[in-house]
Amino acid sequence: MGTYTAHGTAIVDDGATIGDDTRIWHWTHVSSGAVIGEGCSLGQNVFIANDVEIGRRVKIQNNVSVYDNVVLEEGVFCGPSMVFTNVYNPRSEVSRKSEYRSTVVKRGATLGANCTIVCGVTIGRYAFVGAGAVINRDVADFSLMVGVPARRIGWMSRFGEQLELPPYGNSECVCPHTGDKYILNDDVCKLADD
């Protein structure tokens, strides 16, 4: 277990693996089976379940619960009060722990405040889910998703700015901040050097 900082009100169960330089804030609970990378920030009132993997430099803002079967890769941002689920059709009177659906959030993705991620999806690298959106299907790399249910309205750069590309089709552009070239081909956005 690494050297991390936890507020006095935080609960970190024995057995949790937490990387160096991770900060755990007020009233946060990390379960015993959780694996958290280095340099992460877990805000106030966050819950991390047992079967959760969190990569390096992930930021989870206040009031977020990361339930079993969720993987957050390196550099993911979870906005305040966003929601993960792990059962597609929950009932209080029916146990469905054997039916958990896995959710994977790929490197560098942003999940905006109050968005909801319905379990069983993969959110692509550097995708950007707008505040309040509901994701109920897989999201492609670099997609900008908004609405209920969410739909793609454009593309985002690794820098976190909207690219000058149409939501669908074929095109290319250069990020003015980094000089990275993005190519949109058959509705798939890629970095030119990928």
C-alpha positions in Angstrom: 0.0 0.0 0.0 1.3 3.4 -0.9 1.7 6.6 1.0 -1.5 8.5 0.7 -3.4 11.2 2.7 -6.8 10.6 4.2 -8.9 13.0 6.2 -9.8 11.9 9.7 -13.4 11.3 8.8 -12.5 9.0 5.9 -12.9 5.2 6.2 -10.3 3.1 4.4 -10.9 -0.6 5.0 -8.0 -2.9 5.6 -6.9 -4.5 2.3 -7.6 -1.6 0.0 -4.7 -0.8 -2.3 -4.0 2.9 -2.6 -1.2 4.5 -4.7 1.2 7.1 -3.6 0.1 10.8 -3.4 -3.6 10.0 -3.5 -5.8 12.3 -1.4 -9.0 11.1 0.2 -11.2 13.8 1.6 -14.0 14.1 4.2 -16.6 11.3 4.8 -15.2 9.1 2.0 -15.3 5.3 2.2 -12.9 3.0 0.4 -13.8 -0.7 0.6 -11.2 -3.4 1.2 -11.0 -4.8 -2.3 -10.6 -1.5 -4.1 -7.5 -0.8 -6.2 -6.6 2.9 -6.6 -3.7 4.3 -8.5 -1.2 7.0 -7.6 -2.0 10.7 -7.6 -5.7 10.3 -7.4 -8.2 12.7 -5.6 -11.3 11.3 -4.0 -13.6 14.2 -3.0 -16.0 14.6 -0.1 -18.6 11.8 0.4 -17.3 9.4 -2.2 -17.8 5.7 -1.9 -15.5 3.1 -3.6 -16.8 -0.5 -3.7 -14.7 -3.7 -3.5 -14.5 -4.7 -7.1 -13.3 -1.4 -8.5 -10.1 -0.5 -10.3 -9.0 3.1 -10.5 -6.0 4.2 -12.6 -3.4 6.9 -11.9 -4.4 10.6 -11.7 -8.1 10.0 -11.5 -10.2 12.8 -10.0 -13.6 11.9 -8.4 -15.5 14.9 -7.2 -17.9 15.1 -4.3 -20.9 12.8 -3.9 -19.9 10.0 -6.3 -20.3 6.3 -5.7 -18.2 4.0 -7.7 -19.9 0.6 -7.5 -18.6 -3.0 -8.1 -17.6 -3.8 -11.7 -16.5 -0.3 -12.6 -13.0 0.4 -14.1 -11.7 3.9 -14.4 -8.5 4.1 -16.4 -5.8 6.7 -16.0 -6.7 10.4 -16.0 -10.5 10.0 -15.8 -12.5 12.9 -14.4 -15.8 12.2 -12.5 -17.8 15.4 -12.0 -19.8 16.2 -8.8 -22.8 13.9 -8.1 -22.4 11.8 -11.3 -23.9 8.3 -11.1 -22.7 4.8 -11.9 -25.0 1.8 -11.8 -24.1 -1.9 -11.9 -27.5 -3.6 -12.2 -29.6 -3.0 -15.3 -33.0 -3.9 -13.8 -32.8 -3.5 -10.0 -35.5 -4.7 -7.6 -35.3 -4.4 -3.9 -36.9 -7.8 -3.4 -34.7 -9.6 -6.0 -31.0 -10.2 -5.5 -29.1 -9.6 -8.7 -25.5 -9.5 -7.5 -24.6 -12.3 -10.0 -25.9 -10.1 -12.8 -23.7 -7.0 -12.4 -22.7 -5.5 -15.7 -19.2 -4.1 -16.1 -18.6 -0.5 -17.0 -15.2 0.7 -18.3 -14.2 4.4 -18.6 -11.1 4.7 -20.8 -8.1 6.9 -20.4 -8.7 10.7 -20.1 -12.5 10.6 -20.3 -14.6 13.3 -18.6 -18.0 12.5 -17.0 -19.8 15.8 -16.3 -21.7 16.7 -13.1 -24.9 14.8 -12.5 -24.5 12.6 -15.6 -25.7 9.0 -15.3 -23.8 6.0 -16.7 -26.1 3.0 -17.2 -24.1 -0.2 -16.5 -22.6 -2.4 -19.2 -21.0 0.3 -21.4 -17.6 1.4 -22.4 -16.7 5.1 -22.6 -13.9 5.7 -25.0 -10.6 7.5 -24.6 -10.9 11.3 -24.0 -14.7 11.2 -24.5 -16.6 14.0 -22.9 -20.0 13.4 -21.3 -21.9 16.6 -20.7 -23.5 17.6 -17.4 -26.8 15.7 -16.8 -26.4 13.4 -19.8 -27.6 9.8 -19.6 -25.2 7.2 -21.2 -27.0 4.0 -22.1 -24.7 2.7 -24.9 -21.0 2.6 -25.7 -19.3 5.9 -26.4 -16.5 6.2 -29.1 -13.1 7.8 -28.4 -13.1 11.6 -28.4 -17.0 11.9 -28.5 -18.9 14.8 -27.1 -22.1 13.4 -25.7 -25.1 15.4 -24.3 -28.8 14.9 -23.6 -31.2 12.2 -22.4 -30.5 9.7 -23.7 -27.1 11.1 -24.8 -26.2 11.6 -28.4 -23.0 12.7 -30.0 -22.9 16.4 -31.0 -19.2 16.6 -31.8 -15.7 15.7 -30.8 -13.3 16.7 -28.1 -9.5 16.9 -28.1 -7.2 15.4 -25.5 -6.8 19.0 -24.3 -10.5 19.2 -23.5 -11.7 21.6 -26.2 -14.3 20.9 -28.9 -12.8 20.1 -32.2 -13.8 21.7 -35.5 -15.3 18.5 -36.8 -18.8 17.5 -37.8 -20.5 15.0 -35.5 -20.5 12.4 -38.3 -18.8 11.9 -41.7 -15.2 12.5 -42.8 -13.0 15.4 -42.0 -9.8 16.5 -40.2 -8.6 19.3 -38.1 -5.7 20.4 -35.9 -6.1 21.3 -32.2 -5.0 24.9 -31.8 -3.7 24.3 -28.3 -1.4 21.3 -28.9 -1.0 21.0 -32.7 -2.3 17.4 -32.6 -4.0 16.4 -35.9 -7.4 14.6 -35.6 -8.9 12.6 -38.5 -12.6 11.8 -38.7 -13.2 8.8 -41.0 -16.4 6.9 -41.3 -17.7 8.4 -38.0 -14.5 7.4 -36.1 -12.3 10.1 -34.7 -8.6 9.3 -34.3 -5.3 11.1 -33.6 -3.2 11.1 -36.8 -0.3 9.5 -35.0 -2.4 6.7 -33.5 
